[in-house]
Amino acid sequence: MSGPRLLRPDSLAEALSLLAEPEARCLAGGATLVAMMNAGLVESRLLVALDGITALSGIIASPEGGLRIGAMTRHRETAADARLAGSLAMVRQAAGVIANPVVRNMGTMGGSIAFADPAADYPPALVAADAEIEIAHASGNRRLPAREFFLDWYTTALEPGEMVTAIHLPPPTPARSVYRKLARTSGDFAIASLALALDGESLRIAIGGCGPTPLRLDAAEAALAGRLEDPRAIAEAAALLVEASDPVDDVRGSADYRRRLIPRLLAAALADLREAREAA
């Protein structure tokens, strides 16, 4: 059986036209898709390579005052962008711990989130950052909160013929944020991860690797608001997150182990923010 056709459109309109064909798939950086195809987990008759569409690359200021990250922006570019500071620092930190330098040089944010691996680094960071995902289709585009983009195990809100074109981040604030993950080895997918942004007395928390999608729980955030130094509040928030989690057993760790990691990651992230505040 012959391999898939590989086409390189030079415009977004051409790419979307090609994606309308049966079994067409986007080829972004290729780090994940090629590995899955080699393992026989994914099949495609047509690969639509996006590396020739310049409009999909780069990080620019958005009209709303935030940042627009093109879907084809490489992880290394995101990890190096100093504008991702304060409330957005966790996105930069997440990019910096993906895999290894080779993968960070070729992998893209759009390609990563489109696969929606629950153990990937970007999803919890983007959910905690209140990011929005820009999706294009032949008749226009739409934007979804990251919280609504990830639907289930390896499943997103993308419909047939659609593709991620950009990730929109809100204006950065002086709020502190941090991304933490525990992995078997440096650069591996997370056993469990946590992204946390603290803005005054309010905070946003997203857990990765402990369910089909990033776990963000309003009740847990409310339990901690204004009580960051209270051990009982931290324990209450952690217990709520553990109860809402839905991890599985796999080669990286058991479901029970992942549940036990959630309180530890939360305590460690709060300690990181406390140390940063004291050092400032």
Secondary structure, DSSP 8 states (H G I E B T S, - for coil): ----EEE--SSHHHHHHHHTSTTEEEESS-HHHHHHHHTTS---SEEEE-TT-GGGS-EEE-TTSSEEEETT-BHHHHHH-TTS-GGGHHHHHHHHTSS-HHHHHH-BHHHHHHHT-TT-SHHHHHHHTT-EEEEEETTEEEEEEHHHHEEETTEES--TT-EEEEEEE----S-EEEEEEE-SSTTS--SEEEEEEEETTEEEEEEESSSSS-B--HHHHHHHTT-TT-HHHHHHHHHHHHHH-----BTTB-HHHHHHHHHHHHHHHHHHHHHHHHH-
